[in-house]
Amino acid sequence: MTSHQVLIALGSNHRQSVFIQWASQRMSILLDNPRFSDTMWTKDINGRGYMYMNRLVVGTTLLSVNEIEQKLKCMEVEAHRTSDLVTIDLDLMQYDSKRYHLCDWPRPYITNLLVKLPV
C-alpha cells in the first residue's frame, strides 16, 4: 500500500482550546508521524464576531481521499458541530500534491502556520 502525505486544517469557535486539543489527539491516531503547528487566533471571516483557534497538522496515511474526508466529517459530527457552533472544523487541505479548499490557502491561518510546521 502507498503512503500519502496530507495536510489538515483544524479550527474551532467554541471552547476552542478543548476542541483543538481533542481534534489533535484524534489526528495523532488517524495519521502516521503527525506534526502540528502552533495555534493561531483569527476572526470569523463571515463577520459574526466569533474568534477561531486554528492549527495545522501534516502527516501520512494509507487512507484514500474519500476515506480520510469521511473520517474527518465523522469527527465533526461526534463533536456536535453545527453551522454556527463550530466545535471543530476539519478540512483536508492537501493530499499528496493535490490541494483542496483553494480559497483558504491565502488566508493568514494557513500561510502563517504552514511555515511554522515542524520538519
N, C-alpha and C positions, 0 to 999 in steps of 0.2 A: 504494500500500500504506500501511496505517496503522501508525504507530509506537506502541508500547506501553511504558509505564513499568513497570519491575519492581524488586522488592526481593528480594535473595537473601541468605540466611544461610550463612556458611561456618563450619565447626567441625572441629577435629581433636584427637585424644587421643594421637597417635603422631607423633614427630618434627614437633611442632606448627608450629614456625616454617617448616620446609621445606615442609610441605604447604599451609599457609595462603598462603605466597608462590607456590607452584606454582598453586594454585587462583586466586589473584588475577591471575596472568598470563593464565590461561585466560579469566577474566571480562573482562579488557581486550580480548580478541579476540572474545568472544561478544557483548558489549554495546557499544552506541554511547554515548559520553560517560559512562563509568563513574566513579562517585565512591565512594571507600572510607572506611569508618570506621577509627578506630584499632582495635587488637586489645584483647581483654579475656580474662582468665583466669577460668574458673569450674570448680567441682567437678562431677563426674558426678552428674546428678540421680538415677541409679539406685543411688548409694552404693557403687559398685565401686572407688572410690579413684582413678580416673583424673582427671587435670586436662585440661581442654579449653581451647584457644585459640579464640576466636570473633572474627568480623569480619562486617560487613555491607557489601554493595555495592548501589548503586542505579544504574540506567542505563536505556537504551531499547533496544528490539529490534523487528524486524519479524516475529519468530517467534510462532507461536501458543503457547498454554499447553502443549499436548501436545508440541510441538516443543522448547520450552525445557526442560521436565521430562525429556524423553528425553535431551537433550544433557547435563543435569546428572547423570543416572544413569549415562550412559556415562563421564563423567569419574570418578565414584566407582569404577566397575569398572576403569578404566585405572589408578587409584591403588591397586588391590588392597584396597579396603575390605572388612572383614568386620564381623560384629556386635560383636565385642569390640575389634578393632584398627581404630579409625575413623581411617584415614589422612586422609580428608576426608569431610565430610558437607555436602552442598549442598542447601538447601531453598528452594524458591520460596515466599517469604512473602507477596508481593503482586504482582498482575498488574493494572495499571490500578487500579481501585478495589476489586477483589475480593481479600480476604485468605484465606490458606491457613494451615494449621498453627495454628489458633486457640488451642490450649492453650499454644503457645510465646510468644505476644505479651506476656503479663505477665512473662515471665522477664527477669531483670536484663540478660542479654546482648543482648536486643532493646531493652528500654526505655532502657537507658543508652547503648547505641551509636547508637540511632536519632537521638537529639538531637545527636549529635556528627558526623553525616554532613555533609560539605561541601555547601553550597548550590549 
